[in-house]
Amino acid sequence: MNNNLRTDDNTQTHSSFTERAGRTLRALLIPLAAMALALALTPLAGTSPQAQAAEAPVDPTPRLYKMLGYNNRIDTYQDEIRMDFVLRVAHGAVDPTCVAKEGPKRGQSVVKPGEYPAAGNRIATQACGNLGFLYSYYGGHNNTKEWWRVKYVRTMGGAGASDAVTMDGAYRWAHNQDQYYTIHNVLSSGSYDYLTISMETDINYPDTRTAAHDSGLAPVSSDHKGGVRFPQYIYAFVGDNAGYWSWTKNHEAGKVYGDGILSTNDTQQFVSDGLPNIAQEATTDLYTDVVTDTADPSKGNHNGPISLIGWDQTPQLWSGGQANWGLVTDYGLRYHYNYRTGDSTASAPLNTAAEGVAPPRSFFVFWNNPAYGKTYTDSHGASHPYPCSKTTSFYYQWVALKNGSDWVPVSSLTPTAQKVDGQRPYASESPSYTPSNASDPVAYNEAPRPGHSPNTLISPGSAQHPDGSIDFKAAKDQDGLDGYFKLVTWPITSNQDGSLTGCDTGEWKNAANPDAGITSSMPQSQITERISNGWTVDTAFYKYELSNPAPPVITDISPSRTSNAHRYAQTLTPTISGTGVPSSPGNTYRVDLYRENPAHPINDANPNDTGTKGIYVGSVQTDEQGTWSIPDSNIDGGNADGKTQRYHAWIVEETSACGLTSTFSNIESVTLLTETDPAPQVLEVKVPHTVNGSLPSGSSVTVSGRAAPLHANISRLQLYAIALADHSGTPVLLYTSDLLPSVGDQAWSTQLSPSAFAQSATEARYRFQAVLINPVGAQSPKGEMTQNMDMTPPKPSIAHADWRGIDASSLNGFTAGDSSPEQGDMIQVEWPDGSQAAYSPSHLTGADGSWHIDLPSSMQSGTVRIWAKDSAGNESASVEAQLQSIKPVTSLPFTGGPRLPMLLLGLLGGFTLILVGLVTTMRLSS
């Protein structure tokens, strides 16, 4: 791409750009400006999070997030643009893998890694997702008339690309020598994607101070030590509707020279359309090779030494192209190259490099000094060698990005700057560069060659292989680097006689002998200055990872209670709180909170899917401790009683204004409970009673009823009992159910131990109370029922059992002072012959507990048993007695003697008289 070989006059006429894009993009500027103002006014945490009540709209305009590296010093005779940068675009707006969205190849890649479509196809000038670049070919803006479009070559894998194909893509980029850009990777971050891009293009800056340039800019000349500061213009645009895609050959809105070269005088339209100039902060210092291009030749001024950036096959690298910039080592490489002859055609040997490894002869450093060997004539007519005109040594160092923003030395390559001696001094910028030329002055990352040592880039670290190849994977792993590397070089320059007088101090120092190298102990401000004073000439990637902010953590939802590891809140407007990256003055972070959208639930398989991020709740900046708190004001009405809501958040870096966003936080859920359940019913209490003086084995009290909870698996039923004998009225919790499984009317029942009910001689009733209670502690009205809980058997006793019958009594079964007669008990009798007098309501104990039953006729004497059963149904144990069913004979009533003997004697005498009379009669008859 040596642009000095160009011969066209660029005299064709031009017309203005299409207005359609202008109208579209201008319409976006007003709301975007309003958004920027709102963000600027957003206060730090501690103030109301309602300061940002609406979610920031997605900005469709591409924005430069970070300039990783570029050739900040350019030789106008070898002028090229080299840039590595990160560009922010709306999420999904650009598809580097070129998957067809429609048509017969929908879902398939239409461009494989290493390919670019045929000329005339629009895809040839863009990434498949509508990303385009326009840059000023002559470097100016208002007075320039030629703008070039940068084409796209795919290097990323994906969409089923094989290892071999991805290697081909990486090779194709290393072989590039035209106007192309490639996308190394895409970081999806919130509402945006961050594209890591490398760009290589030709450019034609003014070569001399008399060449055309924009008004207001200092002309290029040899008067300025360290070159002349010059702006760069590279506009980015995205979208199907951007009018810049309509610039095709012979189009009315503009003309095309060749492939992608555009002509227009209406450059102000770029500004009015709001296109971002991604190189706005990437100014460059222009050096001229013409030492006599000066307003006063007698002063001996010149720009100083120049480091070649390289172009086409200058110098010749393994790729036959510009492998030294943005080299992709992610996939490994395979390539044809003869390291002895420099042949890079298909007939050359096939070489391979493992993943993460840059082959030998990928990178180079070459310094020339246009003033070398030249003299100038001072104002007195005396001839002198130009000062600071001899460059035979230099420093170089590999530096890398770490933690997203810090430049650090690559300890496994060059922990300190490495000095290289032995380069032959050159004034010319075009020596012979082929491997077969022993006098090749260029230093490469290759093993020393005869006649070439020690002018090689063989670093001392472990990631440097003896053959010159470099293991960037090992370098990244050892230091925990982000994956972007660049080689910076600094000249060591002397006067023609080898002295340093005047070259290492004063106004010549930064141009001729700048402070070289960085160390891990240097502050970043000093490191940035040293890198800026050097020349960045080689860069490489190995799985570069842009550092997102750490995701926030949701720690609390309040007010809420936790039950079974789940939160419940008695409000429709809970407040969500957490921690995140702390903010500080000039370095702020914003937390955006989202609630799950039922129409698009959070994708649990991919929780960072922005398509399911949910409903925006609010935003707030973290405080200096990193804490934050955002209320869900329920503006959309999505919160309702009984609804379970899930929340997650991300954190947004605000300092760069590009909104680099973390992945999503943990997902926290809360069930909202603001209404109480209706009162449950207590419908039945089944009380067990004693049999033969004791409760049957396994006896229980069964309480049952119905309940109608508002929500399934939320509420529990609690059953309390109050002993009416306890005048304090203290309820005792007897039972808590499992979660009621369904909504609405349903039965409930529980069995309780009889021991739970203390027995009282005066009051056996209990009041049962049932309530429904939810996890936030909200209690329904009570359902009640009173029940006699007498389970104490009576205590009968037999006063006597004889021919007169049985007299018995029954007590209440309590002892000591609580014992008392029990009225209304029924008595059951078992007679000596085994017959029974069953319980009968007609035979009840009286008020004094007494009871009487007559003997059945002809009942024999023997053992008699009785049982008592009280009015509650409790049966006593049996009580035994001996029954004397025959009435005893007492003495006859003679005076002085016992009544019974006298009676018996009288009866016997009477009987004798009767017998004598009967015998006398019988005899007379005979």
Protein Blocks (a to p, Z undefined) as FASTA:
>chain_A
ZZklpcbeolaccddddfklmmmmmmmmmmmmmmmmmmmmpccehiafklpmbccdddfb
dcdfbdfbdcfbdcfklgccdddddddddehkacfkopafedjkgoiafbdghiacdehi
aklmccfkopacdddfkopamlpcbdcddddddfbgcjhiafklmmmmmmmmmmpcbdcd
ddfbdcdehjbccddddddddddddfbfkbccdehiacddfkbghiaaddddddddedjk
lmklmmcghiakbccehjhiacdfklmlmmmnopacfklmmccddddfblklcfblmnop
afbjcddebeajlccdfkopafkgopafknopaddddfknopabfkbccddddehiaceh
kbccddddfkgoiacddfkopacddehkbcfbdcddddddeehlaccddfklmmpacdde
hiacdfbfbdcfbfklmklmbdcdddddehkaccbcddfbfklcfkopacfklmmmmnop
ahiacdddddddddfkopaghklgcjllmmmmccedjdfkbcfklmmmmmmmmccfbdcd
ehiacddddddddfbdcddddeehiacddbfbdcdddddddddehiacddddddddfklg
cdfklmmlmklnopcfbdcdddfkopacdddehlnopacghiacddddddddfklonopa
cdddddddddddfbdcdddddfbdcddddeehiacehiacddddddddfbehkbccdddd
ddfklmnopacdfbdcdddfbgcjddddddddfklpccdfkbmcdcdddddddfkopacd
dddddddfbfbdcddddfbdcfkopcddddehiahjlbccdehiacddddfkopacdddf
klccdfkopacddddehiacdddddddddfkopacddddddddfbccddddfbehiafkl
mmmmmmmmmmmmmmmmmmmmmmmmZZ
